[in-house]
Amino acid sequence: MSKFAQAAEETNGDPIQDVSGDNDLLFLKKQKEDEIRMKLDQFARELSQVKKQRDQH
């Protein structure tokens, strides 16, 4: 039995639904990673500003 046939059998014969679910998970994961990157960039900017202010005093 091929791996595709075996996977289709394990997903109750609906491999398309399984792939669609994987795509959704990948999309959500990428979206969350992008959100975290944006927050880290914002934090880095704020940290840089604070450091500049400290160096001026």
PyRosetta script that sets phi, psi and omega in degrees:
from pyrosetta import init, pose_from_sequence

init()
pose = pose_from_sequence("MSKFAQAAEETNGDPIQDVSGDNDLLFLKKQKEDEIRMKLDQFARELSQVKKQRDQH")
pose.set_psi(1, 135.7)
pose.set_omega(1, 179.5)
pose.set_phi(2, -74.4)
pose.set_psi(2, 161.6)
pose.set_omega(2, 179.8)
pose.set_phi(3, -64.0)
pose.set_psi(3, -35.4)
pose.set_omega(3, 178.8)
pose.set_phi(4, -64.4)
pose.set_psi(4, -44.8)
pose.set_omega(4, 179.5)
pose.set_phi(5, -64.0)
pose.set_psi(5, -39.9)
pose.set_omega(5, 179.4)
pose.set_phi(6, -65.3)
pose.set_psi(6, -42.9)
pose.set_omega(6, 178.8)
pose.set_phi(7, -64.5)
pose.set_psi(7, -40.1)
pose.set_omega(7, 179.4)
pose.set_phi(8, -63.3)
pose.set_psi(8, -38.9)
pose.set_omega(8, 179.3)
pose.set_phi(9, -67.0)
pose.set_psi(9, -38.6)
pose.set_omega(9, -178.6)
pose.set_phi(10, -70.1)
pose.set_psi(10, -25.1)
pose.set_omega(10, 179.8)
pose.set_phi(11, -99.0)
pose.set_psi(11, 27.8)
pose.set_omega(11, 179.4)
pose.set_phi(12, 59.4)
pose.set_psi(12, 34.0)
pose.set_omega(12, 174.6)
pose.set_phi(13, 77.5)
pose.set_psi(13, 13.3)
pose.set_omega(13, -179.7)
pose.set_phi(14, -125.0)
pose.set_psi(14, 72.7)
pose.set_omega(14, -178.3)
pose.set_phi(15, -66.5)
pose.set_psi(15, -25.3)
pose.set_omega(15, -179.4)
pose.set_phi(16, -65.8)
pose.set_psi(16, -41.9)
pose.set_omega(16, 178.3)
pose.set_phi(17, -62.1)
pose.set_psi(17, -40.3)
pose.set_omega(17, -179.8)
pose.set_phi(18, -64.2)
pose.set_psi(18, -44.6)
pose.set_omega(18, 179.6)
pose.set_phi(19, -64.8)
pose.set_psi(19, -41.0)
pose.set_omega(19, 178.2)
pose.set_phi(20, -61.2)
pose.set_psi(20, -40.7)
pose.set_omega(20, 177.6)
pose.set_phi(21, -63.5)
pose.set_psi(21, -40.5)
pose.set_omega(21, 177.5)
pose.set_phi(22, -62.7)
pose.set_psi(22, -41.8)
pose.set_omega(22, 179.3)
pose.set_phi(23, -62.9)
pose.set_psi(23, -40.7)
pose.set_omega(23, 178.4)
pose.set_phi(24, -62.5)
pose.set_psi(24, -43.1)
pose.set_omega(24, 179.5)
pose.set_phi(25, -64.9)
pose.set_psi(25, -41.2)
pose.set_omega(25, 178.2)
pose.set_phi(26, -63.6)
pose.set_psi(26, -41.3)
pose.set_omega(26, 178.8)
pose.set_phi(27, -62.7)
pose.set_psi(27, -46.2)
pose.set_omega(27, 179.9)
pose.set_phi(28, -64.2)
pose.set_psi(28, -38.7)
pose.set_omega(28, 179.0)
pose.set_phi(29, -64.4)
pose.set_psi(29, -45.0)
pose.set_omega(29, 179.2)
pose.set_phi(30, -64.3)
pose.set_psi(30, -40.7)
pose.set_omega(30, 179.0)
pose.set_phi(31, -61.6)
pose.set_psi(31, -42.8)
pose.set_omega(31, 179.2)
pose.set_phi(32, -66.3)
pose.set_psi(32, -40.6)
pose.set_omega(32, 178.0)
pose.set_phi(33, -62.2)
pose.set_psi(33, -42.5)
pose.set_omega(33, 178.5)
pose.set_phi(34, -62.3)
pose.set_psi(34, -40.9)
pose.set_omega(34, 178.6)
pose.set_phi(35, -62.8)
pose.set_psi(35, -42.8)
pose.set_omega(35, 179.5)
pose.set_phi(36, -65.3)
pose.set_psi(36, -41.8)
pose.set_omega(36, 178.0)
pose.set_phi(37, -61.0)
pose.set_psi(37, -41.8)
pose.set_omega(37, 179.0)
pose.set_phi(38, -62.4)
pose.set_psi(38, -42.8)
pose.set_omega(38, 179.6)
pose.set_phi(39, -65.4)
pose.set_psi(39, -40.0)
pose.set_omega(39, 178.2)
pose.set_phi(40, -65.8)
pose.set_psi(40, -40.0)
pose.set_omega(40, 177.5)
pose.set_phi(41, -62.9)
pose.set_psi(41, -43.4)
pose.set_omega(41, 178.3)
pose.set_phi(42, -62.3)
pose.set_psi(42, -43.6)
pose.set_omega(42, 178.9)
pose.set_phi(43, -62.4)
pose.set_psi(43, -41.6)
pose.set_omega(43, 179.6)
pose.set_phi(44, -63.1)
pose.set_psi(44, -40.4)
pose.set_omega(44, 177.8)
pose.set_phi(45, -63.9)
pose.set_psi(45, -45.3)
pose.set_omega(45, 179.5)
pose.set_phi(46, -63.2)
pose.set_psi(46, -40.7)
pose.set_omega(46, 179.4)
pose.set_phi(47, -64.0)
pose.set_psi(47, -41.0)
pose.set_omega(47, 178.0)
pose.set_phi(48, -62.5)
pose.set_psi(48, -41.8)
pose.set_omega(48, 178.6)
pose.set_phi(49, -63.5)
pose.set_psi(49, -43.9)
pose.set_omega(49, -179.9)
pose.set_phi(50, -63.3)
pose.set_psi(50, -41.7)
pose.set_omega(50, 179.7)
pose.set_phi(51, -62.4)
pose.set_psi(51, -42.0)
pose.set_omega(51, 178.1)
pose.set_phi(52, -62.1)
pose.set_psi(52, -42.3)
pose.set_omega(52, 179.4)
pose.set_phi(53, -64.0)
pose.set_psi(53, -40.6)
pose.set_omega(53, 179.6)
pose.set_phi(54, -65.9)
pose.set_psi(54, -39.5)
pose.set_omega(54, -178.3)
pose.set_phi(55, -68.6)
pose.set_psi(55, -27.5)
pose.set_omega(55, -179.7)
pose.set_phi(56, -75.0)
pose.set_psi(56, -25.0)
pose.set_omega(56, -176.9)
pose.set_phi(57, -89.2)
pose.dump_pdb("model.pdb")
